[in-house]
Amino acid sequence: MKAHILKLATILLLLTVVSHSCEKEAPDKLPPETQEGKNTFGCYINDILFARIKFRSKKPFAEYNRETNSLFFGCEWSGPSVVLYLENPREFEYNNVIFGNASHSETESSYHGCWYFVGENTGYVFLTKFDTINRIVSGTFEFSARCVDHFYGPHHVGNIEYAGDSTVQVSNGRFDIKLNVY
């Protein structure tokens, strides 16, 4: 009897911990376009909503490297992610996406059975705010990407081996992120 009560207490404790540590549920629409550093990020990947608004464990990220004049930003968490890399970012201009990555694990059929997709010079980012003083970056984006066998980072640009012709379209992207400047 004591073992049964101890087992039940352990399960209840575990459920309490798990329920308090879970992320907020994903929204059912894109976040609004703002320029306040609200840490929002969203887009569609092949017309499937990919959005997170003010989540706890894995926030959108944005890093600007002054030395290389490059911007790396996106949103990653266990499962799906979207990241983009720009060189010489400029506010109120269309910036070429040097590198874009989209990955997904929730519905393989939505992504043609491919786990990772990478695009080189296949889209744009329009920065509506690029403020290195107040550390805010905001804007819109879209790009296309092709299937690859494994994850590639921006340092692989020019040396990416594609795996077939499967592609995804990342569209209606928007973000408003606190910027890390180094």
C-alpha positions as CSV (number, residue, x, y, z in Angstrom):
1,M,0.0,0.0,0.0
2,K,2.8,2.4,0.9
3,A,4.5,1.6,-2.4
4,H,1.3,2.4,-4.3
5,I,0.9,5.8,-2.5
6,L,4.6,6.7,-3.0
7,K,4.2,5.9,-6.8
8,L,1.0,8.0,-7.0
9,A,2.7,10.9,-5.2
10,T,5.7,10.7,-7.5
11,I,3.5,10.8,-10.6
12,L,1.5,13.8,-9.3
13,L,4.7,15.6,-8.5
14,L,6.1,14.9,-12.0
15,L,2.9,16.1,-13.6
16,T,3.0,19.3,-11.6
17,V,6.6,20.0,-12.6
18,V,6.0,19.3,-16.3
19,S,2.8,21.4,-16.5
20,H,4.6,24.4,-15.0
21,S,7.7,24.1,-17.3
22,C,5.8,23.7,-20.7
23,E,5.9,26.5,-23.2
24,K,2.8,28.5,-23.9
25,E,0.7,27.1,-26.7
26,A,1.5,28.2,-30.2
27,P,-0.7,31.0,-31.4
28,D,-3.1,30.5,-34.3
29,K,-2.0,33.6,-36.3
30,L,1.1,35.5,-37.1
31,P,2.3,38.1,-34.5
32,P,1.5,41.7,-35.3
33,E,4.2,43.7,-37.0
34,T,5.9,45.8,-34.3
35,Q,9.2,47.5,-33.7
36,E,9.6,47.4,-29.9
37,G,11.7,44.4,-29.2
38,K,8.8,42.2,-28.1
39,N,10.6,39.0,-29.0
40,T,8.0,37.8,-31.5
41,F,8.6,35.7,-34.7
42,G,6.4,34.1,-37.2
43,C,6.0,33.0,-40.8
44,Y,4.4,30.4,-43.0
45,I,6.4,27.3,-44.2
46,N,4.5,25.9,-47.3
47,D,1.4,27.7,-46.0
48,I,1.6,26.1,-42.5
49,L,1.8,28.6,-39.7
50,F,5.1,28.8,-37.8
51,A,4.8,31.3,-35.0
52,R,5.9,32.0,-31.4
53,I,4.9,35.0,-29.3
54,K,6.6,35.6,-26.0
55,F,7.5,32.0,-25.2
56,R,9.5,30.9,-22.2
57,S,12.3,28.5,-22.9
58,K,13.4,29.2,-26.4
59,K,13.0,32.8,-27.5
60,P,13.6,34.2,-30.9
61,F,17.2,35.4,-31.1
62,A,19.1,38.1,-33.1
63,E,22.9,38.6,-33.1
64,Y,24.7,41.4,-34.8
65,N,28.5,41.1,-35.3
66,R,30.0,44.6,-35.7
67,E,33.3,43.2,-36.9
68,T,31.9,41.2,-39.8
69,N,28.8,43.5,-40.2
70,S,26.5,40.5,-40.2
71,L,23.1,39.7,-38.7
72,F,22.0,36.2,-37.7
73,F,18.5,35.8,-36.4
74,G,15.6,33.4,-36.1
75,C,13.7,31.1,-33.8
76,E,14.7,27.7,-32.7
77,W,13.2,25.1,-30.3
78,S,13.0,21.4,-30.2
79,G,11.5,20.4,-33.5
80,P,10.8,23.3,-36.0
81,S,13.2,26.2,-36.5
82,V,13.8,29.0,-39.0
83,V,17.1,31.0,-39.1
84,L,18.4,33.6,-41.4
85,Y,21.8,35.2,-42.0
86,L,22.5,38.6,-43.7
87,E,25.7,40.5,-44.5
88,N,25.8,44.3,-44.4
89,P,22.2,44.7,-43.0
90,R,20.5,48.0,-43.8
91,E,17.4,49.5,-42.4
92,F,14.5,50.3,-44.8
93,E,16.1,48.3,-47.6
94,Y,15.6,44.8,-49.1
95,N,18.5,42.8,-47.8
96,N,19.5,39.6,-49.6
97,V,19.2,36.4,-47.5
98,I,22.7,35.0,-47.8
99,F,21.6,31.9,-45.8
100,G,18.2,30.7,-44.7
101,N,17.4,27.4,-42.9
102,A,14.0,25.8,-42.2
103,S,13.6,22.6,-40.3
104,H,10.6,20.7,-39.0
105,S,9.8,17.5,-37.2
106,E,6.0,17.7,-36.4
107,T,4.6,16.7,-39.8
108,E,7.1,15.1,-42.2
109,S,4.5,14.9,-45.0
110,S,4.2,18.7,-44.9
111,Y,7.9,18.9,-45.7
112,H,8.2,16.2,-48.4
113,G,9.8,13.7,-45.9
114,C,12.9,16.0,-45.6
115,W,14.1,17.2,-42.2
116,Y,16.3,20.2,-43.1
117,F,16.0,22.8,-45.9
118,V,18.6,25.4,-46.8
119,G,18.4,28.4,-49.1
120,E,21.4,30.4,-50.4
121,N,20.6,33.9,-51.8
122,T,16.9,32.9,-52.3
123,G,14.9,35.6,-50.6
124,Y,14.9,38.9,-48.8
125,V,14.7,40.6,-45.4
126,F,13.2,44.1,-45.1
127,L,14.4,45.7,-41.9
128,T,11.9,48.1,-40.5
129,K,14.1,48.7,-37.5
130,F,17.8,48.0,-37.0
131,D,18.8,49.8,-33.8
132,T,22.1,48.8,-32.3
133,I,21.8,51.4,-29.6
134,N,18.5,50.3,-28.2
135,R,19.2,46.8,-29.4
136,I,16.1,46.1,-31.4
137,V,15.7,44.5,-34.9
138,S,12.4,44.2,-36.7
139,G,11.2,43.4,-40.1
140,T,9.7,41.1,-42.7
141,F,11.2,38.2,-44.7
142,E,10.6,35.4,-47.2
143,F,12.9,32.9,-48.9
144,S,12.8,29.5,-50.5
145,A,15.0,26.5,-49.5
146,R,15.9,23.1,-50.8
147,C,16.2,19.8,-49.0
148,V,19.6,18.8,-47.5
149,D,20.8,15.6,-45.7
150,H,21.9,17.3,-42.5
151,F,22.1,20.7,-40.8
152,Y,24.3,23.4,-42.3
153,G,25.2,26.7,-40.7
154,P,25.9,30.0,-42.4
155,H,29.7,29.2,-42.5
156,H,28.8,26.5,-45.1
157,V,27.5,28.9,-47.7
158,G,28.9,28.0,-51.1
159,N,29.6,24.4,-50.0
160,I,26.1,23.0,-49.4
161,E,25.2,19.7,-50.9
162,Y,21.5,19.5,-51.7
163,A,19.5,16.2,-51.5
164,G,17.0,16.1,-54.3
165,D,14.6,18.7,-55.6
166,S,12.2,19.1,-52.6
167,T,11.7,22.7,-51.7
168,V,9.8,24.8,-49.1
169,Q,8.6,28.4,-49.4
170,V,9.0,30.5,-46.2
171,S,6.6,33.4,-46.6
172,N,4.9,36.3,-44.8
173,G,7.7,36.3,-42.2
174,R,7.8,38.9,-39.5
175,F,9.9,39.5,-36.4
176,D,10.5,41.9,-33.6
177,I,13.5,40.8,-31.5
178,K,15.8,42.1,-28.9
179,L,19.3,42.4,-30.5
180,N,22.5,41.1,-29.1
181,V,25.4,43.3,-30.3
182,Y,29.0,42.2,-30.1
